[in-house]
Amino acid sequence: DKANHINGIENFWNQAKRHMRKFNGVPKVHFGLFLKECEWRFNNSDPSAQLKQLRQWVKGNLNSLSGTAPNPFMPVIVLLSEPTPSLVQGIMRAGADDVVMKPVSTKGLLERIHLQIHRRKPFIVTDAYAGPARKVDDASWAIAPPNPLYEKAMGEQVKFHDVERGIQNALIEVKNRRPENTAPEIVALLGCIVPMLDKGVVSKAALGGLQMLIKLNQDLMGHMAGSKYDHVSELCWAMITVSETLSADVGSPPE
């Protein structure tokens, strides 16, 4: 174990030196940040895992919409020297904006950056995915991501607090998409449950629908805080209470 520990430290420093050598020196005041990045890269060597972790910031930031936060909407272009179909697919599923195969010319890379500045795709955040909208995604979840690079490219002065405000506004829009997309599901589910209850007994089928209704409303309440639909939480709580009461009456007439 001791030998493995020492080899692990040597491997880390070798990788850190290779990574930082390309900068031709780093500012002393920022050395700790560069070293922390090296540690993160060393502990998360899979590019797909790195990108997925970056994109998960958008979900982590949804519960804290104040203060300085990382930009989870940043465009990500991944450069690969040894691409495989599975690696490329994994990176795209993790939320990459683009994948470029090395070697790549300066002109070719600038063209890809230009696309991210001037033709940025809508951004989608769901339980399973965070990243640019794909053909398979439901467009109703999409938002326009903040794009300070476009403003800079147009010669506008971009201040730090303006960038922060753009990130916060985008996070609020993400939170708004949850109730907007869950509400039709709840309405459709109620349309199935009510006819079952009209038969005069709470059947097992009705019980399954009621349990789904409870879960949908519980999940929705957890995402409403800070959104413009925060006031709807009381309605969700009422549906949960009624559904739990009805669920206790399986095989009996609903009260």
KEFI-270708 format. One record per residue (C-alpha): residue number from 1; residue in three letters; z, y, x. Coordinates in Angstrom, 3 decimals, m for minus. Last residue first. Layout:
resi->NUM resn->ALA up->Z north->Y east->X;
...
END
This chain:
resi->255 resn->GLU up->1.460 north->9.787 east->m64.797;
resi->254 resn->PRO up->m1.245 north->7.300 east->m63.912;
resi->253 resn->PRO up->m1.084 north->4.059 east->m65.943;
resi->252 resn->SER up->0.232 north->1.197 east->m63.788;
resi->251 resn->GLY up->m1.448 north->m1.248 east->m61.389;
resi->250 resn->VAL up->m0.872 north->1.072 east->m58.446;
resi->249 resn->ASP up->1.604 north->3.812 east->m59.424;
resi->248 resn->ALA up->2.869 north->4.806 east->m55.973;
resi->247 resn->SER up->m0.633 north->5.929 east->m55.029;
resi->246 resn->LEU up->m0.558 north->8.406 east->m57.924;
resi->245 resn->THR up->2.449 north->10.212 east->m56.446;
resi->244 resn->GLU up->0.882 north->10.226 east->m52.963;
resi->243 resn->SER up->m2.358 north->11.657 east->m54.391;
resi->242 resn->VAL up->m0.497 north->14.401 east->m56.265;
resi->241 resn->THR up->1.415 north->15.473 east->m53.133;
resi->240 resn->ILE up->m1.683 north->15.334 east->m50.890;
resi->239 resn->MET up->m3.718 north->17.344 east->m53.395;
resi->238 resn->ALA up->m0.973 north->19.996 east->m53.575;
resi->237 resn->TRP up->m0.778 north->20.180 east->m49.761;
resi->236 resn->CYS up->m4.522 north->20.731 east->m49.561;
resi->235 resn->LEU up->m4.266 north->23.526 east->m52.132;
resi->234 resn->GLU up->m1.491 north->25.176 east->m50.117;
resi->233 resn->SER up->m3.585 north->24.893 east->m46.942;
resi->232 resn->VAL up->m6.327 north->26.973 east->m48.606;
resi->231 resn->HIS up->m4.697 north->30.174 east->m47.285;
resi->230 resn->ASP up->m5.724 north->29.290 east->m43.726;
resi->229 resn->TYR up->m9.402 north->29.432 east->m44.703;
resi->228 resn->LYS up->m10.259 north->32.337 east->m42.391;
resi->227 resn->SER up->m9.194 north->30.145 east->m39.486;
resi->226 resn->GLY up->m6.012 north->30.553 east->m37.429;
resi->225 resn->ALA up->m4.306 north->27.498 east->m38.894;
resi->224 resn->MET up->m6.930 north->25.497 east->m40.786;
resi->223 resn->HIS up->m7.383 north->22.589 east->m38.390;
resi->222 resn->GLY up->m4.197 north->20.610 east->m39.054;
resi->221 resn->MET up->m4.527 north->21.236 east->m42.788;
resi->220 resn->LEU up->m7.961 north->19.585 east->m42.722;
resi->219 resn->ASP up->m6.619 north->16.417 east->m41.113;
resi->218 resn->GLN up->m3.912 north->16.115 east->m43.756;
resi->217 resn->ASN up->m6.452 north->16.825 east->m46.501;
resi->216 resn->LEU up->m8.872 north->14.160 east->m45.286;
resi->215 resn->LYS up->m6.088 north->11.603 east->m44.823;
resi->214 resn->ILE up->m4.664 north->12.154 east->m48.308;
resi->213 resn->LEU up->m8.126 north->11.884 east->m49.875;
resi->212 resn->MET up->m8.816 north->8.656 east->m47.998;
resi->211 resn->GLN up->m5.540 north->7.255 east->m49.319;
resi->210 resn->LEU up->m6.486 north->8.339 east->m52.837;
resi->209 resn->GLY up->m9.876 north->6.649 east->m52.553;
resi->208 resn->GLY up->m8.300 north->3.379 east->m51.439;
resi->207 resn->LEU up->m5.791 north->3.599 east->m54.284;
resi->206 resn->ALA up->m8.609 north->4.126 east->m56.765;
resi->205 resn->ALA up->m10.195 north->0.884 east->m55.601;
resi->204 resn->LYS up->m6.820 north->m0.841 east->m55.908;
resi->203 resn->SER up->m6.651 north->0.353 east->m59.497;
resi->202 resn->VAL up->m4.462 north->3.126 east->m60.909;
resi->201 resn->VAL up->m4.691 north->2.420 east->m64.638;
resi->200 resn->GLY up->m5.893 north->4.295 east->m67.729;
resi->199 resn->LYS up->m9.638 north->4.052 east->m67.177;
resi->198 resn->ASP up->m9.689 north->7.817 east->m66.581;
resi->197 resn->LEU up->m8.148 north->7.148 east->m63.135;
resi->196 resn->MET up->m11.362 north->5.494 east->m61.953;
resi->195 resn->PRO up->m13.454 north->8.391 east->m63.307;
resi->194 resn->VAL up->m11.264 north->10.819 east->m61.282;
resi->193 resn->ILE up->m11.603 north->8.926 east->m57.970;
resi->192 resn->CYS up->m15.385 north->9.115 east->m57.462;
resi->191 resn->GLY up->m15.814 north->12.820 east->m58.159;
resi->190 resn->LEU up->m12.662 north->13.457 east->m56.141;
resi->189 resn->LEU up->m14.408 north->11.852 east->m53.152;
resi->188 resn->ALA up->m17.464 north->14.076 east->m53.593;
resi->187 resn->VAL up->m15.282 north->17.200 east->m53.760;
resi->186 resn->ILE up->m13.322 north->16.112 east->m50.678;
resi->185 resn->GLU up->m16.513 north->15.471 east->m48.700;
resi->184 resn->PRO up->m17.923 north->18.856 east->m49.792;
resi->183 resn->ALA up->m14.715 north->20.532 east->m48.476;
resi->182 resn->THR up->m14.879 north->18.821 east->m45.063;
resi->181 resn->ASN up->m17.893 north->20.764 east->m43.788;
resi->180 resn->GLU up->m16.671 north->24.292 east->m44.534;
resi->179 resn->PRO up->m13.097 north->23.257 east->m43.751;
resi->178 resn->ARG up->m14.069 north->22.181 east->m40.192;
resi->177 resn->ARG up->m16.680 north->24.887 east->m39.529;
resi->176 resn->ASN up->m14.084 north->27.667 east->m39.650;
resi->175 resn->LYS up->m12.270 north->26.285 east->m36.602;
resi->174 resn->VAL up->m15.487 north->26.420 east->m34.577;
resi->173 resn->GLU up->m16.027 north->30.005 east->m35.742;
resi->172 resn->ILE up->m12.535 north->30.866 east->m34.502;
resi->171 resn->LEU up->m13.386 north->29.363 east->m31.101;
resi->170 resn->ALA up->m16.547 north->31.493 east->m30.977;
resi->169 resn->ASN up->m14.539 north->34.633 east->m31.717;
resi->168 resn->GLN up->m12.070 north->33.757 east->m28.943;
resi->167 resn->ILE up->m14.864 north->33.193 east->m26.415;
resi->166 resn->GLY up->m16.568 north->36.477 east->m27.339;
resi->165 resn->ARG up->m13.270 north->38.356 east->m27.088;
resi->164 resn->GLU up->m12.679 north->36.937 east->m23.611;
resi->163 resn->VAL up->m16.160 north->38.018 east->m22.509;
resi->162 resn->ASP up->m15.541 north->41.511 east->m23.884;
resi->161 resn->HIS up->m12.147 north->41.593 east->m22.115;
resi->160 resn->PHE up->m13.865 north->40.883 east->m18.800;
resi->159 resn->LYS up->m16.406 north->43.655 east->m19.149;
resi->158 resn->VAL up->m20.149 north->43.092 east->m19.271;
resi->157 resn->GLN up->m22.291 north->46.109 east->m18.420;
resi->156 resn->GLU up->m25.759 north->45.547 east->m19.830;
resi->155 resn->GLY up->m28.744 north->45.004 east->m17.546;
resi->154 resn->MET up->m30.535 north->42.545 east->m19.831;
resi->153 resn->ALA up->m29.666 north->39.710 east->m17.444;
resi->152 resn->LYS up->m25.994 north->40.682 east->m17.732;
resi->151 resn->GLU up->m26.151 north->40.506 east->m21.530;
resi->150 resn->TYR up->m27.887 north->37.147 east->m21.338;
resi->149 resn->LEU up->m25.255 north->35.814 east->m18.939;
resi->148 resn->PRO up->m22.544 north->36.903 east->m21.399;
resi->147 resn->ASN up->m23.715 north->34.180 east->m23.827;
resi->146 resn->PRO up->m21.036 north->33.355 east->m26.373;
resi->145 resn->PRO up->m22.051 north->30.236 east->m28.315;
resi->144 resn->ALA up->m23.894 north->30.568 east->m31.654;
resi->143 resn->ILE up->m22.272 north->27.997 east->m33.923;
resi->142 resn->ALA up->m23.401 north->24.585 east->m35.139;
resi->141 resn->TRP up->m21.451 north->22.341 east->m37.510;
resi->140 resn->SER up->m23.997 north->22.731 east->m40.344;
resi->139 resn->ALA up->m26.696 north->21.559 east->m37.907;
resi->138 resn->ASP up->m25.554 north->17.939 east->m38.269;
resi->137 resn->ASP up->m26.329 north->16.365 east->m34.901;
resi->136 resn->VAL up->m29.027 north->13.748 east->m34.205;
resi->135 resn->LYS up->m31.516 north->16.306 east->m32.862;
resi->134 resn->ARG up->m28.924 north->17.616 east->m30.394;
resi->133 resn->ALA up->m26.822 north->20.781 east->m30.543;
resi->132 resn->PRO up->m25.350 north->21.878 east->m27.223;
resi->131 resn->GLY up->m21.877 north->20.539 east->m26.419;
resi->130 resn->ALA up->m18.722 north->19.029 east->m27.847;
resi->129 resn->TYR up->m18.801 north->15.537 east->m29.301;
resi->128 resn->ALA up->m16.767 north->12.894 east->m31.140;
resi->127 resn->ASP up->m14.250 north->14.921 east->m33.131;
resi->126 resn->THR up->m16.858 north->17.629 east->m33.676;
resi->125 resn->VAL up->m17.864 north->20.767 east->m31.763;
resi->124 resn->ILE up->m21.479 north->21.950 east->m31.808;
resi->123 resn->PHE up->m23.166 north->24.729 east->m29.835;
resi->122 resn->PRO up->m26.497 north->26.340 east->m30.707;
resi->121 resn->LYS up->m29.081 north->26.137 east->m27.897;
resi->120 resn->ARG up->m29.450 north->28.893 east->m25.307;
resi->119 resn->ARG up->m33.006 north->30.210 east->m25.083;
resi->118 resn->HIS up->m32.718 north->33.355 east->m22.937;
resi->117 resn->ILE up->m29.905 north->32.572 east->m20.518;
resi->116 resn->GLN up->m29.995 north->28.787 east->m20.581;
resi->115 resn->LEU up->m33.795 north->28.808 east->m20.329;
resi->114 resn->HIS up->m33.650 north->31.183 east->m17.346;
resi->113 resn->ILE up->m31.277 north->28.787 east->m15.592;
resi->112 resn->ARG up->m33.870 north->26.011 east->m15.961;
resi->111 resn->GLU up->m36.595 north->28.304 east->m14.596;
resi->110 resn->LEU up->m34.333 north->29.313 east->m11.701;
resi->109 resn->LEU up->m33.933 north->25.631 east->m10.803;
resi->108 resn->GLY up->m37.699 north->25.102 east->m10.695;
resi->107 resn->LYS up->m38.275 north->28.231 east->m8.608;
resi->106 resn->THR up->m35.589 north->27.219 east->m6.109;
resi->105 resn->SER up->m37.281 north->23.851 east->m5.807;
resi->104 resn->VAL up->m35.609 north->20.638 east->m6.924;
resi->103 resn->PRO up->m34.833 north->17.555 east->m4.878;
resi->102 resn->LYS up->m33.028 north->16.474 east->m6.937;
resi->101 resn->MET up->m33.315 north->15.699 east->m10.650;
resi->100 resn->VAL up->m32.197 north->18.330 east->m13.139;
resi->99 resn->VAL up->m30.121 north->17.603 east->m16.250;
resi->98 resn->ASP up->m29.635 north->20.260 east->m18.943;
resi->97 resn->ASP up->m27.075 north->21.594 east->m21.399;
resi->96 resn->ALA up->m24.615 north->18.807 east->m20.646;
resi->95 resn->GLY up->m22.274 north->17.730 east->m23.467;
resi->94 resn->ALA up->m20.756 north->14.351 east->m22.538;
resi->93 resn->ARG up->m23.524 north->12.533 east->m24.416;
resi->92 resn->MET up->m26.030 north->14.203 east->m22.059;
resi->91 resn->ILE up->m24.060 north->13.021 east->m19.035;
resi->90 resn->GLY up->m23.803 north->9.469 east->m20.358;
resi->89 resn->GLN up->m27.542 north->9.331 east->m21.087;
resi->88 resn->VAL up->m28.327 north->10.553 east->m17.560;
resi->87 resn->LEU up->m25.988 north->7.968 east->m16.021;
resi->86 resn->SER up->m27.349 north->5.121 east->m18.183;
resi->85 resn->PRO up->m30.958 north->5.980 east->m17.344;
resi->84 resn->THR up->m30.177 north->6.163 east->m13.611;
resi->83 resn->PRO up->m30.206 north->9.316 east->m11.513;
resi->82 resn->GLU up->m29.745 north->9.284 east->m7.730;
resi->81 resn->SER up->m29.841 north->12.926 east->m6.558;
resi->80 resn->LEU up->m28.511 north->14.437 east->m9.772;
resi->79 resn->LEU up->m28.091 north->18.125 east->m10.612;
resi->78 resn->VAL up->m26.152 north->18.877 east->m13.815;
resi->77 resn->ILE up->m26.742 north->22.187 east->m15.611;
resi->76 resn->VAL up->m23.737 north->23.296 east->m17.659;
resi->75 resn->PRO up->m23.781 north->26.386 east->m19.870;
resi->74 resn->MET up->m20.257 north->27.739 east->m20.439;
resi->73 resn->PHE up->m18.944 north->27.133 east->m23.960;
resi->72 resn->PRO up->m15.557 north->25.797 east->m22.812;
resi->71 resn->ASN up->m14.765 north->29.217 east->m21.285;
resi->70 resn->PRO up->m11.276 north->28.877 east->m19.857;
resi->69 resn->ALA up->m8.539 north->30.710 east->m21.790;
resi->68 resn->THR up->m6.758 north->34.043 east->m21.455;
resi->67 resn->GLY up->m4.471 north->34.918 east->m24.328;
resi->66 resn->SER up->m4.716 north->34.139 east->m27.979;
resi->65 resn->LEU up->m6.486 north->31.418 east->m29.944;
resi->64 resn->SER up->m4.098 north->28.654 east->m28.984;
resi->63 resn->ASN up->m4.651 north->25.601 east->m31.208;
resi->62 resn->LEU up->m8.436 north->25.690 east->m30.835;
resi->61 resn->ASN up->m8.108 north->25.916 east->m27.051;
resi->60 resn->GLY up->m7.571 north->22.176 east->m26.632;
resi->59 resn->LYS up->m10.707 north->21.453 east->m28.613;
resi->58 resn->VAL up->m12.895 north->23.745 east->m26.499;
resi->57 resn->TRP up->m11.220 north->22.443 east->m23.359;
resi->56 resn->GLN up->m12.657 north->19.033 east->m24.205;
resi->55 resn->ARG up->m15.993 north->20.267 east->m22.809;
resi->54 resn->LEU up->m14.612 north->20.396 east->m19.285;
resi->53 resn->GLN up->m13.152 north->16.893 east->m19.602;
resi->52 resn->LYS up->m16.461 north->15.550 east->m20.890;
resi->51 resn->LEU up->m18.238 north->17.150 east->m17.939;
resi->50 resn->GLN up->m15.997 north->15.547 east->m15.348;
resi->49 resn->ALA up->m16.088 north->12.162 east->m17.117;
resi->48 resn->SER up->m19.898 north->12.220 east->m17.166;
resi->47 resn->PRO up->m20.018 north->13.203 east->m13.487;
resi->46 resn->ASP up->m17.831 north->10.175 east->m12.567;
resi->45 resn->SER up->m15.662 north->11.091 east->m9.550;
resi->44 resn->ASN up->m12.696 north->12.316 east->m11.558;
resi->43 resn->ASN up->m9.740 north->12.085 east->m9.149;
resi->42 resn->PHE up->m11.783 north->13.413 east->m6.210;
resi->41 resn->ARG up->m13.465 north->16.117 east->m8.305;
resi->40 resn->TRP up->m10.093 north->17.309 east->m9.581;
resi->39 resn->GLU up->m8.619 north->17.335 east->m6.067;
resi->38 resn->CYS up->m11.635 north->19.251 east->m4.756;
resi->37 resn->GLU up->m11.224 north->21.791 east->m7.570;
resi->36 resn->LYS up->m7.576 north->22.179 east->m6.607;
resi->35 resn->LEU up->m8.631 north->22.824 east->m3.007;
resi->34 resn->PHE up->m11.011 north->25.579 east->m4.089;
resi->33 resn->LEU up->m8.260 north->27.140 east->m6.182;
resi->32 resn->GLY up->m5.771 north->26.968 east->m3.306;
resi->31 resn->PHE up->m8.293 north->28.564 east->m0.933;
resi->30 resn->HIS up->m8.675 north->31.613 east->m3.172;
resi->29 resn->VAL up->m6.580 north->34.066 east->m1.110;
resi->28 resn->LYS up->m8.045 north->32.653 east->2.105;
resi->27 resn->PRO up->m11.583 north->33.469 east->0.990;
resi->26 resn->VAL up->m13.898 north->30.468 east->1.533;
resi->25 resn->GLY up->m16.070 north->29.629 east->4.538;
resi->24 resn->ASN up->m19.711 north->28.597 east->4.782;
resi->23 resn->PHE up->m19.695 north->27.688 east->1.070;
resi->22 resn->LYS up->m21.485 north->24.372 east->1.775;
resi->21 resn->ARG up->m18.591 north->23.281 east->3.991;
resi->20 resn->MET up->m16.301 north->23.284 east->0.962;
resi->19 resn->HIS up->m17.648 north->20.051 east->m0.565;
resi->18 resn->ARG up->m17.974 north->18.123 east->2.706;
resi->17 resn->LYS up->m14.498 north->19.218 east->3.781;
resi->16 resn->ALA up->m12.992 north->18.151 east->0.441;
resi->15 resn->GLN up->m14.727 north->14.758 east->0.613;
resi->14 resn->ASN up->m13.366 north->14.070 east->4.092;
resi->13 resn->TRP up->m9.949 north->15.363 east->3.040;
resi->12 resn->PHE up->m9.865 north->13.046 east->0.028;
resi->11 resn->ASN up->m11.058 north->10.011 east->1.954;
resi->10 resn->GLU up->m8.382 north->10.572 east->4.578;
resi->9 resn->ILE up->m5.708 north->10.851 east->1.897;
resi->8 resn->GLY up->m6.918 north->7.653 east->0.228;
resi->7 resn->ASN up->m6.991 north->5.845 east->3.564;
resi->6 resn->ILE up->m3.357 north->6.837 east->4.102;
resi->5 resn->HIS up->m2.342 north->5.537 east->0.665;
resi->4 resn->ASN up->m4.315 north->2.321 east->1.155;
resi->3 resn->ALA up->m2.535 north->1.726 east->4.448;
resi->2 resn->LYS up->0.840 north->2.373 east->2.844;
resi->1 resn->ASP up->0.000 north->0.000 east->0.000;
END
